[in-house]
Amino acid sequence: MGLERITFSPEILGGRVTFRGLRISVSHIVNLVANRMTVPEILAEFPDLEDEDIRQSLQYAARLADDQIVPLLLSTS
C-alpha cells in the first residue's frame, strides 16, 4: 500500500509533510492520535480529512520510525 495521500510542497506549510496538498500537517494528526484523540473526533475537527488520510499518516510515521535506534532512549543511566 502506498502513501499517495501524503504530499510535500515547499509552498505549503513551509515544506512540511501534509495530506493531499491541504494545509494540515501529518505530524499534527499523528500527535492528536498519540494524545488519544479518536479518528471520529479528528474528522469532526478537520472536515477536509478522510479516514484514509489518518491511516496513511500512521503508516508514514511507522515507516519513519522503522529500525531507527535512538541511543538516548536505550541508555541505562
N, CA, C and O atoms as a CHARMM CRD file, in Angstrom:
* protein
*
  308
    1    1 MET  N      0.83900  -1.18500   0.00000 PROA 1      0.00000
    2    1 MET  CA     0.00000   0.00000   0.00000 PROA 1      0.00000
    3    1 MET  C      0.88200   1.24600   0.00000 PROA 1      0.00000
    4    1 MET  O      1.85100   1.35000   0.75200 PROA 1      0.00000
    5    2 GLY  N      0.52100   2.16000  -0.84700 PROA 2      0.00000
    6    2 GLY  CA     1.28500   3.38700  -0.96000 PROA 2      0.00000
    7    2 GLY  C      0.82000   4.46000  -0.00100 PROA 2      0.00000
    8    2 GLY  O     -0.11600   4.29000   0.78000 PROA 2      0.00000
    9    3 LEU  N      1.50300   5.54400  -0.09800 PROA 3      0.00000
   10    3 LEU  CA     1.16900   6.71100   0.71500 PROA 3      0.00000
   11    3 LEU  C      0.81100   7.87200  -0.20700 PROA 3      0.00000
   12    3 LEU  O      1.33800   8.97500  -0.06300 PROA 3      0.00000
   13    4 GLU  N     -0.08700   7.61500  -1.15000 PROA 4      0.00000
   14    4 GLU  CA    -0.42000   8.61200  -2.15200 PROA 4      0.00000
   15    4 GLU  C     -1.11000   9.84900  -1.59400 PROA 4      0.00000
   16    4 GLU  O     -1.15400  10.87900  -2.26700 PROA 4      0.00000
   17    5 ARG  N     -1.64400   9.77200  -0.39000 PROA 5      0.00000
   18    5 ARG  CA    -2.30100  10.92500   0.21400 PROA 5      0.00000
   19    5 ARG  C     -1.31500  11.83300   0.95400 PROA 5      0.00000
   20    5 ARG  O     -1.64900  12.96400   1.30700 PROA 5      0.00000
   21    6 ILE  N     -0.11700  11.33700   1.18100 PROA 6      0.00000
   22    6 ILE  CA     0.91500  12.09700   1.87300 PROA 6      0.00000
   23    6 ILE  C      1.68400  12.89700   0.82500 PROA 6      0.00000
   24    6 ILE  O      2.25000  12.33200  -0.11100 PROA 6      0.00000
   25    7 THR  N      1.69700  14.22100   0.99500 PROA 7      0.00000
   26    7 THR  CA     2.32000  15.08500  -0.00500 PROA 7      0.00000
   27    7 THR  C      3.30100  16.05400   0.64600 PROA 7      0.00000
   28    7 THR  O      3.30000  16.26400   1.85800 PROA 7      0.00000
   29    8 PHE  N      4.12500  16.62500  -0.20200 PROA 8      0.00000
   30    8 PHE  CA     5.13200  17.58900   0.23100 PROA 8      0.00000
   31    8 PHE  C      5.23400  18.67300  -0.83100 PROA 8      0.00000
   32    8 PHE  O      5.33600  18.38000  -2.02200 PROA 8      0.00000
   33    9 SER  N      5.20600  19.91600  -0.39600 PROA 9      0.00000
   34    9 SER  CA     5.41400  21.03500  -1.31000 PROA 9      0.00000
   35    9 SER  C      6.06400  22.16700  -0.53100 PROA 9      0.00000
   36    9 SER  O      5.58700  22.53000   0.54400 PROA 9      0.00000
   37   10 PRO  N      7.14000  22.72800  -1.05600 PROA 10     0.00000
   38   10 PRO  CA     7.79400  23.84000  -0.36400 PROA 10     0.00000
   39   10 PRO  C      6.86300  25.04500  -0.16500 PROA 10     0.00000
   40   10 PRO  O      7.09900  25.86800   0.72000 PROA 10     0.00000
   41   11 GLU  N      5.81700  25.14900  -0.97800 PROA 11     0.00000
   42   11 GLU  CA     4.89400  26.27400  -0.88600 PROA 11     0.00000
   43   11 GLU  C      3.79000  26.08600   0.16300 PROA 11     0.00000
   44   11 GLU  O      3.06100  27.03100   0.46200 PROA 11     0.00000
   45   12 ILE  N      3.66400  24.90000   0.71200 PROA 12     0.00000
   46   12 ILE  CA     2.58000  24.62700   1.66800 PROA 12     0.00000
   47   12 ILE  C      3.17100  24.33200   3.03400 PROA 12     0.00000
   48   12 ILE  O      3.98600  23.42300   3.18600 PROA 12     0.00000
   49   13 LEU  N      2.75800  25.10100   4.02000 PROA 13     0.00000
   50   13 LEU  CA     3.21000  24.94700   5.41000 PROA 13     0.00000
   51   13 LEU  C      4.72900  24.89900   5.52400 PROA 13     0.00000
   52   13 LEU  O      5.27500  24.13800   6.32300 PROA 13     0.00000
   53   14 GLY  N      5.39400  25.69800   4.73700 PROA 14     0.00000
   54   14 GLY  CA     6.84900  25.76400   4.81200 PROA 14     0.00000
   55   14 GLY  C      7.55500  24.47300   4.44900 PROA 14     0.00000
   56   14 GLY  O      8.67700  24.22900   4.89300 PROA 14     0.00000
   57   15 GLY  N      6.90000  23.64000   3.64000 PROA 15     0.00000
   58   15 GLY  CA     7.52500  22.39600   3.20200 PROA 15     0.00000
   59   15 GLY  C      7.26700  21.20700   4.10700 PROA 15     0.00000
   60   15 GLY  O      7.85800  20.14400   3.91400 PROA 15     0.00000
   61   16 ARG  N      6.39600  21.36800   5.08800 PROA 16     0.00000
   62   16 ARG  CA     6.08200  20.23100   5.95600 PROA 16     0.00000
   63   16 ARG  C      5.26100  19.19100   5.19400 PROA 16     0.00000
   64   16 ARG  O      4.61600  19.51500   4.19700 PROA 16     0.00000
   65   17 VAL  N      5.28500  17.97300   5.65200 PROA 17     0.00000
   66   17 VAL  CA     4.52600  16.89300   5.03000 PROA 17     0.00000
   67   17 VAL  C      3.05000  17.09300   5.37800 PROA 17     0.00000
   68   17 VAL  O      2.69200  17.28500   6.54000 PROA 17     0.00000
   69   18 THR  N      2.20000  17.04500   4.33900 PROA 18     0.00000
   70   18 THR  CA     0.76900  17.30200   4.51200 PROA 18     0.00000
   71   18 THR  C     -0.05300  16.20500   3.84700 PROA 18     0.00000
   72   18 THR  O      0.48600  15.21400   3.35500 PROA 18     0.00000
   73   19 PHE  N     -1.35700  16.40200   3.84200 PROA 19     0.00000
   74   19 PHE  CA    -2.29900  15.49100   3.18700 PROA 19     0.00000
   75   19 PHE  C     -2.83700  16.11600   1.91000 PROA 19     0.00000
   76   19 PHE  O     -3.44800  17.18500   1.94600 PROA 19     0.00000
   77   20 ARG  N     -2.61500  15.46200   0.79600 PROA 20     0.00000
   78   20 ARG  CA    -3.23000  15.84700  -0.47500 PROA 20     0.00000
   79   20 ARG  C     -3.12700  17.34500  -0.75600 PROA 20     0.00000
   80   20 ARG  O     -4.03300  17.92700  -1.35200 PROA 20     0.00000
   81   21 GLY  N     -2.03900  17.96700  -0.33600 PROA 21     0.00000
   82   21 GLY  CA    -1.84000  19.39400  -0.58800 PROA 21     0.00000
   83   21 GLY  C     -2.63200  20.30600   0.32000 PROA 21     0.00000
   84   21 GLY  O     -2.61800  21.52300   0.13800 PROA 21     0.00000
   85   22 LEU  N     -3.32300  19.74000   1.29600 PROA 22     0.00000
   86   22 LEU  CA    -4.06800  20.55500   2.26200 PROA 22     0.00000
   87   22 LEU  C     -3.10200  21.20100   3.24800 PROA 22     0.00000
   88   22 LEU  O     -1.95800  20.76500   3.37400 PROA 22     0.00000
   89   23 ARG  N     -3.54500  22.21000   3.92700 PROA 23     0.00000
   90   23 ARG  CA    -2.70900  22.88000   4.91900 PROA 23     0.00000
   91   23 ARG  C     -2.90500  22.23300   6.30200 PROA 23     0.00000
   92   23 ARG  O     -3.13200  22.91800   7.30000 PROA 23     0.00000
   93   24 ILE  N     -2.81300  20.92200   6.32800 PROA 24     0.00000
   94   24 ILE  CA    -2.91200  20.14100   7.56200 PROA 24     0.00000
   95   24 ILE  C     -1.69500  19.22300   7.58700 PROA 24     0.00000
   96   24 ILE  O     -1.52700  18.39100   6.69600 PROA 24     0.00000
   97   25 SER  N     -0.84600  19.37100   8.60400 PROA 25     0.00000
   98   25 SER  CA     0.38100  18.57500   8.62300 PROA 25     0.00000
   99   25 SER  C      0.13600  17.16400   9.15700 PROA 25     0.00000
  100   25 SER  O     -0.69200  16.93900  10.04000 PROA 25     0.00000
  101   26 VAL  N      0.87300  16.24900   8.59800 PROA 26     0.00000
  102   26 VAL  CA     0.82600  14.85700   9.04500 PROA 26     0.00000
  103   26 VAL  C      1.25500  14.76800  10.50800 PROA 26     0.00000
  104   26 VAL  O      0.65700  14.02800  11.28900 PROA 26     0.00000
  105   27 SER  N      2.28200  15.51600  10.87400 PROA 27     0.00000
  106   27 SER  CA     2.77300  15.44900  12.25400 PROA 27     0.00000
  107   27 SER  C      1.71200  15.90100  13.25000 PROA 27     0.00000
  108   27 SER  O      1.63000  15.36300  14.35400 PROA 27     0.00000
  109   28 HSD  N      0.90800  16.87700  12.87500 PROA 28     0.00000
  110   28 HSD  CA    -0.15100  17.35100  13.77900 PROA 28     0.00000
  111   28 HSD  C     -1.18100  16.25100  14.02000 PROA 28     0.00000
  112   28 HSD  O     -1.61400  16.03800  15.15300 PROA 28     0.00000
  113   29 ILE  N     -1.56800  15.56200  12.96800 PROA 29     0.00000
  114   29 ILE  CA    -2.56800  14.49900  13.10400 PROA 29     0.00000
  115   29 ILE  C     -2.00500  13.31900  13.88700 PROA 29     0.00000
  116   29 ILE  O     -2.70500  12.75300  14.72700 PROA 29     0.00000
  117   30 VAL  N     -0.75500  12.93500  13.62900 PROA 30     0.00000
  118   30 VAL  CA    -0.13400  11.85300  14.39600 PROA 30     0.00000
  119   30 VAL  C     -0.06800  12.23700  15.86800 PROA 30     0.00000
  120   30 VAL  O     -0.29500  11.39500  16.73700 PROA 30     0.00000
  121   31 ASN  N      0.23700  13.48300  16.15300 PROA 31     0.00000
  122   31 ASN  CA     0.27700  13.95300  17.53500 PROA 31     0.00000
  123   31 ASN  C     -1.10600  13.86400  18.19200 PROA 31     0.00000
  124   31 ASN  O     -1.21400  13.48300  19.35700 PROA 31     0.00000
  125   32 LEU  N     -2.14400  14.20800  17.46200 PROA 32     0.00000
  126   32 LEU  CA    -3.50500  14.09900  18.02000 PROA 32     0.00000
  127   32 LEU  C     -3.83800  12.65200  18.35800 PROA 32     0.00000
  128   32 LEU  O     -4.40700  12.37700  19.41400 PROA 32     0.00000
  129   33 VAL  N     -3.48900  11.72400  17.46800 PROA 33     0.00000
  130   33 VAL  CA    -3.72600  10.30300  17.72800 PROA 33     0.00000
  131   33 VAL  C     -2.92300   9.86200  18.95600 PROA 33     0.00000
  132   33 VAL  O     -3.44000   9.14500  19.81200 PROA 33     0.00000
  133   34 ALA  N     -1.67900  10.28500  19.04000 PROA 34     0.00000
  134   34 ALA  CA    -0.82300   9.91400  20.17500 PROA 34     0.00000
  135   34 ALA  C     -1.37800  10.43700  21.49100 PROA 34     0.00000
  136   34 ALA  O     -1.12800   9.86200  22.55000 PROA 34     0.00000
  137   35 ASN  N     -2.12800  11.52200  21.42200 PROA 35     0.00000
  138   35 ASN  CA    -2.72000  12.09700  22.62300 PROA 35     0.00000
  139   35 ASN  C     -4.17600  11.69800  22.80700 PROA 35     0.00000
  140   35 ASN  O     -4.95900  12.39900  23.44900 PROA 35     0.00000
  141   36 ARG  N     -4.51900  10.54800  22.22300 PROA 36     0.00000
  142   36 ARG  CA    -5.79300   9.85400  22.43300 PROA 36     0.00000
  143   36 ARG  C     -7.01900  10.51200  21.81100 PROA 36     0.00000
  144   36 ARG  O     -8.14200  10.25900  22.24900 PROA 36     0.00000
  145   37 MET  N     -6.82300  11.34500  20.80500 PROA 37     0.00000
  146   37 MET  CA    -7.97000  11.85000  20.07400 PROA 37     0.00000
  147   37 MET  C     -8.41200  10.74500  19.12300 PROA 37     0.00000
  148   37 MET  O     -7.57800  10.14100  18.44700 PROA 37     0.00000
  149   38 THR  N     -9.70100  10.47700  19.06300 PROA 38     0.00000
  150   38 THR  CA   -10.19800   9.39400  18.22400 PROA 38     0.00000
  151   38 THR  C    -10.30100   9.85100  16.76600 PROA 38     0.00000
  152   38 THR  O    -10.32300  11.04600  16.46800 PROA 38     0.00000
  153   39 VAL  N    -10.36300   8.87300  15.87600 PROA 39     0.00000
  154   39 VAL  CA   -10.49600   9.18700  14.45100 PROA 39     0.00000
  155   39 VAL  C    -11.77500   9.99200  14.20400 PROA 39     0.00000
  156   39 VAL  O    -11.71100  10.99000  13.48600 PROA 39     0.00000
  157   40 PRO  N    -12.93600   9.61600  14.75900 PROA 40     0.00000
  158   40 PRO  CA   -14.13400  10.44100  14.54500 PROA 40     0.00000
  159   40 PRO  C    -13.96000  11.88300  15.06500 PROA 40     0.00000
  160   40 PRO  O    -14.45100  12.82500  14.44200 PROA 40     0.00000
  161   41 GLU  N    -13.27800  12.05300  16.17800 PROA 41     0.00000
  162   41 GLU  CA   -13.03900  13.40100  16.70100 PROA 41     0.00000
  163   41 GLU  C    -12.15100  14.20800  15.75600 PROA 41     0.00000
  164   41 GLU  O    -12.40500  15.38700  15.51200 PROA 41     0.00000
  165   42 ILE  N    -11.11300  13.56700  15.22900 PROA 42     0.00000
  166   42 ILE  CA   -10.21100  14.25200  14.29300 PROA 42     0.00000
  167   42 ILE  C    -10.96100  14.63400  13.02600 PROA 42     0.00000
  168   42 ILE  O    -10.80900  15.74800  12.52600 PROA 42     0.00000
  169   43 LEU  N    -11.76100  13.72400  12.51000 PROA 43     0.00000
  170   43 LEU  CA   -12.51400  14.00700  11.29300 PROA 43     0.00000
  171   43 LEU  C    -13.52900  15.11600  11.51200 PROA 43     0.00000
  172   43 LEU  O    -13.79200  15.89300  10.59400 PROA 43     0.00000
  173   44 ALA  N    -14.10100  15.20800  12.69600 PROA 44     0.00000
  174   44 ALA  CA   -15.03200  16.29300  13.00300 PROA 44     0.00000
  175   44 ALA  C    -14.30100  17.63200  13.08000 PROA 44     0.00000
  176   44 ALA  O    -14.83200  18.66200  12.66400 PROA 44     0.00000
  177   45 GLU  N    -13.09300  17.60900  13.60900 PROA 45     0.00000
  178   45 GLU  CA   -12.28100  18.82800  13.74900 PROA 45     0.00000
  179   45 GLU  C    -11.69900  19.28700  12.40600 PROA 45     0.00000
  180   45 GLU  O    -11.52100  20.48300  12.17500 PROA 45     0.00000
  181   46 PHE  N    -11.40700  18.32800  11.52800 PROA 46     0.00000
  182   46 PHE  CA   -10.80000  18.61100  10.22100 PROA 46     0.00000
  183   46 PHE  C    -11.65900  17.97300   9.12800 PROA 46     0.00000
  184   46 PHE  O    -11.32300  16.89400   8.63900 PROA 46     0.00000
  185   47 PRO  N    -12.75200  18.61400   8.73800 PROA 47     0.00000
  186   47 PRO  CA   -13.68200  18.00300   7.78400 PROA 47     0.00000
  187   47 PRO  C    -13.09600  17.72900   6.39800 PROA 47     0.00000
  188   47 PRO  O    -13.67600  16.96000   5.63200 PROA 47     0.00000
  189   48 ASP  N    -11.96400  18.34100   6.06300 PROA 48     0.00000
  190   48 ASP  CA   -11.32800  18.06500   4.77300 PROA 48     0.00000
  191   48 ASP  C    -10.57200  16.74100   4.76700 PROA 48     0.00000
  192   48 ASP  O    -10.21900  16.23300   3.70300 PROA 48     0.00000
  193   49 LEU  N    -10.32200  16.18400   5.94500 PROA 49     0.00000
  194   49 LEU  CA    -9.62100  14.89800   6.03700 PROA 49     0.00000
  195   49 LEU  C    -10.59800  13.74600   5.89900 PROA 49     0.00000
  196   49 LEU  O    -11.79900  13.88800   6.13100 PROA 49     0.00000
  197   50 GLU  N    -10.05300  12.60800   5.51700 PROA 50     0.00000
  198   50 GLU  CA   -10.81000  11.36800   5.42500 PROA 50     0.00000
  199   50 GLU  C    -10.09900  10.30900   6.26400 PROA 50     0.00000
  200   50 GLU  O     -8.91700  10.43500   6.58500 PROA 50     0.00000
  201   51 ASP  N    -10.83900   9.27800   6.60500 PROA 51     0.00000
  202   51 ASP  CA   -10.29600   8.19500   7.42200 PROA 51     0.00000
  203   51 ASP  C     -8.98300   7.65800   6.85000 PROA 51     0.00000
  204   51 ASP  O     -8.04800   7.37900   7.60000 PROA 51     0.00000
  205   52 GLU  N     -8.91200   7.51500   5.53300 PROA 52     0.00000
  206   52 GLU  CA    -7.70700   7.00200   4.88200 PROA 52     0.00000
  207   52 GLU  C     -6.50200   7.93000   5.09900 PROA 52     0.00000
  208   52 GLU  O     -5.36800   7.45600   5.17300 PROA 52     0.00000
  209   53 ASP  N     -6.73500   9.23600   5.20200 PROA 53     0.00000
  210   53 ASP  CA    -5.64200  10.17300   5.48200 PROA 53     0.00000
  211   53 ASP  C     -5.00200   9.85800   6.82900 PROA 53     0.00000
  212   53 ASP  O     -3.77800   9.84200   6.95700 PROA 53     0.00000
  213   54 ILE  N     -5.82600   9.61200   7.81200 PROA 54     0.00000
  214   54 ILE  CA    -5.31100   9.33300   9.15400 PROA 54     0.00000
  215   54 ILE  C     -4.55800   8.00400   9.16200 PROA 54     0.00000
  216   54 ILE  O     -3.49400   7.89700   9.77100 PROA 54     0.00000
  217   55 ARG  N     -5.10100   7.00300   8.49500 PROA 55     0.00000
  218   55 ARG  CA    -4.42400   5.70300   8.42100 PROA 55     0.00000
  219   55 ARG  C     -3.06000   5.84900   7.75900 PROA 55     0.00000
  220   55 ARG  O     -2.07200   5.29100   8.23700 PROA 55     0.00000
  221   56 GLN  N     -3.00200   6.59600   6.66100 PROA 56     0.00000
  222   56 GLN  CA    -1.72800   6.77200   5.98200 PROA 56     0.00000
  223   56 GLN  C     -0.75400   7.61500   6.80000 PROA 56     0.00000
  224   56 GLN  O      0.45800   7.43000   6.68900 PROA 56     0.00000
  225   57 SER  N     -1.25700   8.53100   7.61200 PROA 57     0.00000
  226   57 SER  CA    -0.34600   9.31000   8.46300 PROA 57     0.00000
  227   57 SER  C      0.35200   8.39800   9.46500 PROA 57     0.00000
  228   57 SER  O      1.53400   8.57800   9.75800 PROA 57     0.00000
  229   58 LEU  N     -0.37400   7.42800   9.98400 PROA 58     0.00000
  230   58 LEU  CA     0.22600   6.48900  10.92700 PROA 58     0.00000
  231   58 LEU  C      1.19100   5.54500  10.22200 PROA 58     0.00000
  232   58 LEU  O      2.22200   5.18200  10.78800 PROA 58     0.00000
  233   59 GLN  N      0.87200   5.14500   8.99800 PROA 59     0.00000
  234   59 GLN  CA     1.80900   4.33100   8.21500 PROA 59     0.00000
  235   59 GLN  C      3.09100   5.11300   7.94400 PROA 59     0.00000
  236   59 GLN  O      4.19100   4.56900   8.05200 PROA 59     0.00000
  237   60 TYR  N      2.94700   6.37200   7.59700 PROA 60     0.00000
  238   60 TYR  CA     4.10500   7.23300   7.32200 PROA 60     0.00000
  239   60 TYR  C      4.98700   7.33300   8.56500 PROA 60     0.00000
  240   60 TYR  O      6.20600   7.18700   8.47800 PROA 60     0.00000
  241   61 ALA  N      4.37100   7.58100   9.71800 PROA 61     0.00000
  242   61 ALA  CA     5.12300   7.68500  10.97000 PROA 61     0.00000
  243   61 ALA  C      5.81700   6.37200  11.29900 PROA 61     0.00000
  244   61 ALA  O      6.95800   6.37100  11.76000 PROA 61     0.00000
  245   62 ALA  N      5.13800   5.25700  11.06700 PROA 62     0.00000
  246   62 ALA  CA     5.73400   3.94600  11.33900 PROA 62     0.00000
  247   62 ALA  C      6.93900   3.69900  10.44400 PROA 62     0.00000
  248   62 ALA  O      7.95000   3.16000  10.89400 PROA 62     0.00000
  249   63 ARG  N      6.83600   4.08500   9.19200 PROA 63     0.00000
  250   63 ARG  CA     7.96400   3.89500   8.27500 PROA 63     0.00000
  251   63 ARG  C      9.15500   4.75500   8.68600 PROA 63     0.00000
  252   63 ARG  O     10.30400   4.32700   8.57100 PROA 63     0.00000
  253   64 LEU  N      8.88300   5.96200   9.16300 PROA 64     0.00000
  254   64 LEU  CA     9.97600   6.82400   9.61000 PROA 64     0.00000
  255   64 LEU  C     10.67400   6.24900  10.84100 PROA 64     0.00000
  256   64 LEU  O     11.88500   6.40000  11.00400 PROA 64     0.00000
  257   65 ALA  N      9.91300   5.59900  11.69100 PROA 65     0.00000
  258   65 ALA  CA    10.47200   5.05600  12.92800 PROA 65     0.00000
  259   65 ALA  C     11.05900   3.65800  12.76700 PROA 65     0.00000
  260   65 ALA  O     11.75300   3.17300  13.66000 PROA 65     0.00000
  261   66 ASP  N     10.79200   3.01200  11.65300 PROA 66     0.00000
  262   66 ASP  CA    11.21100   1.63800  11.44100 PROA 66     0.00000
  263   66 ASP  C     12.71800   1.46700  11.56200 PROA 66     0.00000
  264   66 ASP  O     13.49500   2.10500  10.85200 PROA 66     0.00000
  265   67 ASP  N     13.10900   0.59300  12.47600 PROA 67     0.00000
  266   67 ASP  CA    14.50400   0.20300  12.66700 PROA 67     0.00000
  267   67 ASP  C     15.45600   1.34200  13.01500 PROA 67     0.00000
  268   67 ASP  O     16.66700   1.20700  12.84200 PROA 67     0.00000
  269   68 GLN  N     14.94400   2.42400  13.48400 PROA 68     0.00000
  270   68 GLN  CA    15.82800   3.50100  13.91700 PROA 68     0.00000
  271   68 GLN  C     16.07600   3.35000  15.40400 PROA 68     0.00000
  272   68 GLN  O     15.14000   3.22800  16.19400 PROA 68     0.00000
  273   69 ILE  N     17.33500   3.36000  15.77600 PROA 69     0.00000
  274   69 ILE  CA    17.69600   3.24700  17.18500 PROA 69     0.00000
  275   69 ILE  C     18.10800   4.61600  17.68100 PROA 69     0.00000
  276   69 ILE  O     18.98200   5.26700  17.10800 PROA 69     0.00000
  277   70 VAL  N     17.46800   5.03700  18.74700 PROA 70     0.00000
  278   70 VAL  CA    17.80100   6.32300  19.34500 PROA 70     0.00000
  279   70 VAL  C     18.60500   6.03600  20.59600 PROA 70     0.00000
  280   70 VAL  O     18.03800   5.61200  21.60300 PROA 70     0.00000
  281   71 PRO  N     19.94600   6.25900  20.56000 PROA 71     0.00000
  282   71 PRO  CA    20.81100   5.87500  21.67500 PROA 71     0.00000
  283   71 PRO  C     20.38000   6.43900  23.02400 PROA 71     0.00000
  284   71 PRO  O     20.53500   5.76600  24.04300 PROA 71     0.00000
  285   72 LEU  N     19.84600   7.64900  23.05500 PROA 72     0.00000
  286   72 LEU  CA    19.45200   8.23600  24.34100 PROA 72     0.00000
  287   72 LEU  C     18.31800   7.44500  24.99000 PROA 72     0.00000
  288   72 LEU  O     18.23500   7.37200  26.21600 PROA 72     0.00000
  289   73 LEU  N     17.45100   6.85900  24.17900 PROA 73     0.00000
  290   73 LEU  CA    16.34700   6.09100  24.73000 PROA 73     0.00000
  291   73 LEU  C     16.80700   4.73800  25.24700 PROA 73     0.00000
  292   73 LEU  O     16.13500   4.13400  26.08300 PROA 73     0.00000
  293   74 LEU  N     17.93800   4.25800  24.76300 PROA 74     0.00000
  294   74 LEU  CA    18.45500   2.96700  25.17400 PROA 74     0.00000
  295   74 LEU  C     19.40900   3.05800  26.36800 PROA 74     0.00000
  296   74 LEU  O     19.85700   2.04100  26.89700 PROA 74     0.00000
  297   75 SER  N     19.70400   4.25700  26.77000 PROA 75     0.00000
  298   75 SER  CA    20.65300   4.47000  27.87100 PROA 75     0.00000
  299   75 SER  C     20.08000   3.91000  29.17500 PROA 75     0.00000
  300   75 SER  O     18.89200   4.06100  29.45900 PROA 75     0.00000
  301   76 THR  N     20.94000   3.26500  29.95700 PROA 76     0.00000
  302   76 THR  CA    20.51300   2.71700  31.24700 PROA 76     0.00000
  303   76 THR  C     20.80800   3.66000  32.37900 PROA 76     0.00000
  304   76 THR  O     20.46200   3.36900  33.52400 PROA 76     0.00000
  305   77 SER  N     21.42800   4.76900  32.10500 PROA 77     0.00000
  306   77 SER  CA    21.78000   5.69300  33.19400 PROA 77     0.00000
  307   77 SER  C     20.65700   6.62900  33.52700 PROA 77     0.00000
  308   77 SER  O     20.79500   7.46600  34.41900 PROA 77     0.00000
